């Protein structure tokens, strides 16, 4: 199942995959056409950016500019249920970030998600639902209209946290969206403010 999911992504396809927070829609995050497919599946306005997911701190450095002192704090924070907003590198397509120089990145703490990303490279990280609908926390909760429009649904059971991740803005040193992992994100934010 993992190898099949990765193959679909490498081939420009789209999948539903589990994380520790909610189920996500995955496609090659560095491929504009694949990212566009995710926008269409979600019926999401192009003005609303989509996150990407990585499976290592090395992969995180490949797609974003991270200072060494920030990386030391991220080593304590990730993997986990926290998304970080950071300055993107040029390989990240503008469609993903809605033209912003910043990209939201997840490094999930989930074996299936990490295995897929290890093979396929950075993938999109956005909840597997139509925009405005509840985020699914099990494969059964993924709407039929989503299942019909993806190549594969990877069933990883019920999500551990069953709520979206906390979004921590590394540039602004603030929490933009509280969610799973809020305590860890606040601790990391305080550590980052201390190094300024």
Phi, psi and omega in degrees: 000317180296313181297320178296316180300314180296321179298317178300316181296314180300327181275008178093009182274187181224143180227166166253133183221153181275150168225182179282349181258290176218170176286141184244162172260122184245134172209169179298111185289347181258005181248112184305317182295319179295319178295318178302322179300321178295316176303317182291318179299317181281345189056048184260134177299143180293347179280352181252111186296162177241143178281166170235158181241142178238168181240010177197163177290332176295317178294325177299317178294330180293331185252350184217155175271114181235127177286153183302320182291328176291321180299324179297323178286321179295332177298330178278329188273325189242151002288156180170180188277041181233134172262145178240138178260118186221169179286127185278158171270166187293341179289343178278120184292145182298331180300325182295322186258010183056037177083358180282149175284353181256147177229142176269129185235136174247141170236087190291151177258067182213124188302315182296313180300315182295322180296318179296314183292324177305320183276314190270343186088187184304134179236163177294148180228092179213145186300146186276064181210164170291144180305130180096347179265162179297145178282131181287140179245008171210161180298328181295332183277352178290126184297148180303322182294334175283312181303322182291340187255001177248167182274335185198144171245119178268116182270113179244023181079194181280141181291140184301312184267332177056035172204155181299160181289158169286140178253118181251121179274107181289331180290310184271355181054048179214159177267121183270323180220113176286148179187212177300143178076018184301316181300317180295320181294320180295320178296317179294320180298317179295322179295321180291321178296329182289337182268357182289000000 
